[in-house]
Amino acid sequence: MDGTSQVDEAARHEALVATMTGGMAPAVSDFAGSERFHPNGRPKGEFRDSLRSTSDLNNTFTVAGAVVFPVAVVAAAVAIAHPVAWVAAFLLMPVAQNRLFILHHEAAHRVLFSNRRVNDLVGINLIGWLTFGTGGHGYRIGHIRHHRDEFGPGEPDFLLYSLYPITRSSMRRKHRRDLTGVSAFRIVRPRFQRLGEARHRRLTYMFLSGQAIVFAAFWAAGQPWLYVGLWVLPWATLYQVLNRLRAIAEHAGMTRSPDRRRTTHHVRQSLVARLVIAPIGVGYHLAHHADMTVPYRNLPRLHAALVEDGYVGDLEWPTYRALWHALRTA
């Protein structure tokens, strides 16, 4: 791309930013920095170093618990064998899948385990593979572009966060697409396109082989039909709703800016929110964007320091419900 084309492309993107984003972006006061923070909110010095330590032992238990969770949900439903148990399992499985995805997100930042090979093997190659992925680094590449320049030209989820606040009818349409499997179909469909290209074909084979392993586990347990009923359908319906609700609570309506307070929301973290919507510390999203190299266990401490030093100010939303309500108009 020559210089003129680059300028034209940048101008087009700025026009999109100006017309499609910023409906929820707050006016922020200048932050001069503090003993612990640079003016852009990034921690510095010894405080920064203390935040970047990863607890491998504790994270091992976290990963083990997240993996056992969906297994326990299915086992309990089979053991009880009652309609209420099947419904409860269907409702719980998206919560379990959400936890696994957030662990994959943590690994994408290489902060799940201190050893890079272990981090990638567990969080990327295994968890990222078996949870409707390919076990590769595609998500990491796109996600790092998101962190480097939210709402910039490389933002992979620009449309997901744009045009908010939206009407109630528009929000209902989005949730209807999520609940009926349309959103999931749009995610999976590219796996079966461009199969004439060797690289894309390899990724499709990896995606299918990962799901074949999950199906084989259900088959070995004597419940092959539950692969569809308690793995695929929860992901294709309720998980899509849960994922959208979490994602729009992170960035919807914000805008491109060097100030992370205008790109990222922060919502006060209740116990229910941490269990269902934003597990594994991902709800401390403004702190996460202030420094994406801080492991999830230290994000509450980073957020508390940002509040104490005046960076956050009055920008904290009291609940997810309050933010979702503000994201839709009459």
Secondary structure, 3 states (H helix, E strand, C coil): CCHHHHHHHHHHHHHHHHHHCCCCCCCCCCCCCCCCECCCCCECHHHHHHHCCCCHHHHHHHHHHHHHHHHHHHHHHHHHCCHHHHHHHHHHHHHHHHHHHHHHHHHHCCCCCCCHHHHHHHHHHHHHHHCCCCCCCHHHHHHHHHHHCCCCCCCCCHHHHCCCCEEHHHHHHHHHHHHCCHHHHHHHHHHHCCCCCHHHHHHHHHHHHHHHHHHHHHHHCCCCCHHHHHHHHHHHCHHHHHHHHHHHHHHCCCCCCCCHHHCCCEECCCHHHHHHHCCCCCCCHHHHHHCCCCCHHHHHHHHHHHHHCCCCCCCEECCHHHHHHHCEEC
